[in-house]
Amino acid sequence: MPRALLPSFANRLAIPDLRWMPDERLSVSRLRIELLSGLTVALALVPEAVAFALVADVHPLIALYAAFIVGLVTALIGGRPGMISGATGALAVVMISLVAEYGVQYLFATVVLMGILQLIAGVMRLGRFIRLVPHPVMLGFVNGLAVVIFLAQLKQFKVPGSMENNGHGLSGGEWLPGIQMYTMLGLVALTMAVIWVMPRITRVVPAPLAGIVVVAALVIGFGLDVPRVGDLASIEGSLPSFDYPKVPLTLETLGIILPYAVILATIGLIESLLTLNLVGEITGKRGGASQECVAQGSANVLTGFLGGMGGCAMIGQSMINVKSGGRTRVAGIAAALFLLAFILYAAPLIEQIPLAALIGVMFMVVIGTFAWNSFKIMRRVPRMDAFVIVLVTIVTVMEDLAVAVVVGVIVSALAYAWNNAKRIHAQTRESVTEEGAKVYEIKGPLFFGSSEGFIELFDVSNDPSTVIIDFAESRVVDQSALQAIENVAAKYETAGKRVMLRHLSRDCHKLLNKAGHLMIDSDDDPDYGLAVDYSVRTGILGGH
């Protein structure tokens, strides 16, 4: 390959940027912060992973392996240092019916295919389309996810083993008895208080880690009777081993796993890319969407062969990491390695950690994640934007993240199209170049939404024999716009009148001249391209 082509080829394949910290030197103090942040995240990952395994009806180690493998790979080559990935509830819910009907081996095969689809999305640089998600959708996503994280913690206040899987996750169950519930609430409040006070005393130790250590020491030291990590399930295990999913390599198998793989890949990428944007806003970093797709895909292909349930970015753990000071790839790598160490060597100790401490950490994540300023924003922004914020929040809580984002984007796009459709209008004057001619100066974009309004602007029966339509202050966007121009011209032709078009693009000239009955005054036409064609050539919208 010619040397000059290597950079562009590398960019096309989204080859990862493996710099540990582009803007800072990895000093000893920074390394300490990163390692402690990773430890905090690893402790918070354990009960989450176990809970998601119970939701998907698989062994807890399958979720813990996924948290380790996905977390490690994405930390190494992901698009945003500081992000944390692992097994998530959004994916676990989709896996329920697959595991129940076909077994765990089909899950592993699905995860491999899911990863391949994500790799394809990364190579095709589809991650950049996340920029099309409007800001109100992002606010709704953040608020909805904060509510989901909060509701997920409420399950920990129920008697372990009393909850049932209803196909949408664990539900039901008995609440903890009186004294145990009060003790649990008190410990949660203590954890939150430590996290709130700690930064005002010292930043040597991340506040969430301090909260976990203080409450764990109190519970273990006094032998308090409250639920602990070990009450969910044992996390002790060995190293994950490489093995091919034991499924028939047939088209029938592909027909079973492909629909699940597409859904999982889509949900995983949407959640990962939105988390990437959110972390980017906090850390001041931009870009990396396609690289994140490659990282997520690579991680899921590997975890499928190593007996994991697959995963994606985790906003809760990412927020814990960022709030604890984690900014580099070291924190994510440390979290994954600490998690593996827990599985191999420290399971008895980790299982003694009270759930109340981890719940307190997640409650602080909820408080920090929820966009409280959105209540003020909704009184100032257009009503449709406020509606989208509320809609996405509700759909995220009631359904899932992917559905909420898709619904929000569609509603926002329809609102945008409707607002632009109402902008089309025309000013009329007499022509200074064509005696007796009437000039229609079109204002506003001409596209599928405004094409009917455009046609209604013209008074064919009362207009003079020569009509000039000037598009200098309009944009001809799509095929519907071209068809509307054709329809207007045909009406004037039927009435025996002449139509002249000005300030149209060269592409419009070629398409409209095929009709044969249009005169296009091209002397003052600028040299620009039709938006629909220009976007195909360059990948962005521009021109008329």
Beta strands, then each sheet from edge to edge (+ up, - down):
strand 1: 85-86
strand 2: 164-165
strand 3: 170-171
strand 4: 312-313
strand 5: 425-430
strand 6: 438-446
strand 7: 466-476
strand 8: 498-502
strand 9: 519-521
sheet 1: 1+ 4-
sheet 2: 2+ 3-
sheet 3: 5+ 6- 7- 8- 9-
end
